[in-house]
Amino acid sequence: MYGQTAPFHLPDSRQFIIAVKKLADSFSYGTDRSPFRGSGIEYVQSRQYQPGDPVRALDWRILARTGEPWIREFETPKRLPCYLLLDTSASMTISSFRRSKYETALQLAGGLGLACLERVSPVGLLTTGDSTLHVRPSLSRDTILQWLLQLRRYRFDEQTHLSDCLNRLSPSLLNRTLLIILSDLHDPRAVGSIRQLNQRHECIVLQLRDPLEEGLPAAGYLRAVEAETGRTLVAHSDDTHTSQAELQQELKRGGVDHLVIRTDQHWLPLVRNFFKARGVWNRGAR
């Protein structure tokens, strides 16, 4: 699995979890947190009591008026289950800034996962590198904390398999699902798979970018090593791995909500406003 220790700037696991919980609170601030308690929030009708019905659901007004037990029924809001797809490939761990793309993505995944639980949305996880970790959606807070701590250790030699993981996951999604993809999108086939999956589900792409992915102005020609394949190459400093403008245009054409997060910027307000503007937390509510 994940062999080498990540260079996290938080000194220990406890403080890392505290930071993730604060992030989740920030995402949830100003929204209706838990959408329901018990069986529902909106009254629909009352019906006659049947053996096995909970006593707390009794309609006491009808009982007092008629002497017969009736049960109050509510409409239960439905929430989309959420899958977090976390890119663990080598390109996510190489960084020119003190905080790597992987570190940012992992902290984001933890905060978003806990925020989804506040909305009573089951949360699952799928990593998209060589070492696949697949956690089925559940409402377990402890499960999220377990995979968060597990993923603080990672390898530096994994290749990206985002497109393949999306294609394998798709047949298992029997119901409409919210998929939050945290990746640098270095898989050239990923955009096509995301667009196809977005036809049946709700896809959100949070693209992590290192400052140097914008290019090295006036640096000339460079000899470099590709992080995921180990291939040596010579390139001009203005060259980029992909055309960012074309990538964004393709996602827009597919109706996919897309946000670029640079690791050298303060991204929390950006992500919070993006989710609020897109109404992400309210998707799937009935």
N, C-alpha and C positions, 0 to 999 in steps of 0.2 A: 504493500500500500504506500503510504506517504512516508518516505524515509528521512529526509533532511528537515531540520527545524527552520521554519520561516523566520525571516528577520523582522518580526513584529516590534513596533516601538512601545507597545504596552508591556510592562515588565513581567506580568504573570497572567495566568488564565482567569483569575478572579476579577482583575481590573478589566480584562478584555470583555468578560460577560457583562460587567457593570456598564461599560461603554455601549455595548449592543443594546442593553435594556433601555438606556437613556435615548438611544437612537430610535427605538421602537416607540417610546413615549412621545418623541418629537413628531414622528409620522402620524401618530394617532391624535395629537393635540388638535382640538377644534372640530373633530368629527364625532359622530355618534359612535361611541365605543362599542360595547356589546349590543347587537341589534335586537336581542330578545332574551328573556329569562323564562324558563319553564317552557310551556307549549306554544307561546306566541304573544303578540302584542295587540293585534287588531281583532276586536270581537266580531264574530261572524253570526253565530246563532246559539241557541240552547236546544238540547235534545234530552230525551228521557234517560235516566240513569240506567246503566247496564252493569251487571256484576263484573268487578275488576277495575272499574273506573276509579281514579284517585279522588279521595274525599276533598282535597284542596281545590278541585275543579267544580265543586258543587255551586249551583246558582242559588244563593241563599235567599234572594228576593222571591223567586218563584216558589222555593220550598216554604217560606213563611206564608205566602199567599195561598198556596194550594195544598200544602202538606205533603206533596209528592217530590221526590228528589229529581232534579234536572242537572245536567252538566253544561257548563259554558264552554263553547268551542271558539278557538282563535285561529286566525290565519298566520301560519308560521313563515317568516321571511326566509327565502333561500339564498345562500351565498355560494359563489363559485369556489370549488376547490382550487388551490393554488399550487403550481409546480415552479420551483426555483431551479433554473438550469445554470450551473456555475462552471465557467471555463477554468480548468486547472492546467492548461497547457503551458509550455515553457515561456511563450511570449508574454504571458500574463505576469510572470515572476521577474522578468528582466526589467530594470527600472533605472532611469536617469534621475529620478526624484527620490526623496527619502521614503515616500509611501508608494509601494508598487501597485499596479493595477489589480493584482490578486488580493492583496491586503484590503484594498478599498472594496472590491467586489464581495469578499467574505463578510466584512463588517456590514455592508449593505444587505446581503442575503439574510444575515441574522436579524437585523432590525426590521426588514420587511416581513420575514417569517413570523416574528412575534407580533407585529402589527396586524397581520392577517388573523392570528388567533384571537386578538381583541375583537375582531369582526366576526368571530365564530366561523372562519373559513379554514377547512383542513389544509395543512401545508405538507408538501412533499419536496424532495430534493433529488436532482440528478446531476452528477458531475460529468463533464464532457471531454475529459482527457483520456489517457491510456488506462488509468486506474479508475474504473467506474464505481461510484458509490450511488446506489439507488435506494431512496427511502420513500415508501408509499405515503400519500397524504394522510395525515391524522391530526387530531386536536391536542396532541401531547406536547406540552411545553418542554418536558424533559428530553424528548426526542430531538427537538431543535437544538437544545443546549449540548447534547451529546455529539451531534455531527458537527456543530460549530467547533468544539474543542478538538475533535478528530482531524478536521481540515486545517487546523493551525500548523499541521505538519504536512509537507508536500515535497514532491520531487521537482527537479529543475530540468528534466529531459523529456517531458510528456509532449506528445503531438496533439493537435486539436482534432476532435471528432464530432464537432457540434452538429453538422448536417446528419451524420449517421445516427447520432443519439436522438435527434428530433424524429427521424424517420422510423426508428425502432419504437419510440415512445407513442407515436400517433395511434397505432391500432389499439393500444391499451386504454386510451382515453374515451370511455364509453359515453360520458356526459360532458357538456360544455365546461371548459376549464380555463382558468387564467394562468398563462405561462409568462413568467418573468425571466428573461434571458440576460445574464450578466457575462459579457464577453467582449473581447477586442475585435471580434468578427474577422479574424485572420483566415478562417475557413472560406474559400471562395464559393463553395456551394451552399453556405449557410443561409444566405438571403433568400434563395429560391425555396428552401425547405421551410423557412419562417413564413414566407408569403403563402405557401400552400396550407400550412397549419392554421394560419390566421383566418382561413375561409370557414373553418368550423369552430374555432376557439378564439380566445382573446389573447393576443400576443403583445407583450411589452418588451422592448429591447433597450437595455441600459448598456451603452457601448463605452467601455473604458479606453481612455487614450492617454498615452504618455506624452509629455511635451515634445520629445524628440521625434514623435511620429508625424509632427507637422513639418519635419525636414530640418536640415542643418544649413542655414543660409551661408553662402560664400565659403563652404568648406571644401568644395571641389570633389574629386573622385576619392572613394574610400574602399578599403578592403575590409570585409566584414564576414561574420559567421551567422548563418540563419539559426535562431535559437532552437527551433523544434526539430530540424533535420540535421543540423551540424554541417550543412553545405556551405563551403567558402564561396564568396561572390565578390565582385567588384561593381560598385554602383555610384552614381552621382549623388551628392548630398541633397539635391532637390527631389530625388526619387522618393516615393512613398510606397508602402506595401500594397495599398489598394487606392483607388480613386474614391476619396471620401464623398465627393459630390455625387458620383454615380451611385454609390451605396445608399446614400440618403434618399436619392430620387427613387430607387427601386423599392425601398421600404415604404416610401410615401405612396407610390402607385399601388402597393399591396394593401394599403389602409392600415399599416402597422405603426403604432405609436413608438417613437424612437427618441432617445435622449442621449447626447454625448456628454460624458463625465470625464473631465481632465483631472489627473491626479495631483496637479499643482494648484488646483483651485479649491475654494471652500464650497463643497458640492451639496451640503445638507439642504440649504434653502432652495437650491435649484431642483433637487429631487422632490422635495415636499410640494413645491409649487406645481411641478409637472404632474404629480399624481392628483393634486387637487383640481387642476385645470382640466385634466382628462377624465375626471370622475371615476378614477380607478377603484376607489374603495366602495363605490356604490354599484359597481357592475355586478349583475346577477341578482340584485335585490328584487324581491317580488312584493 
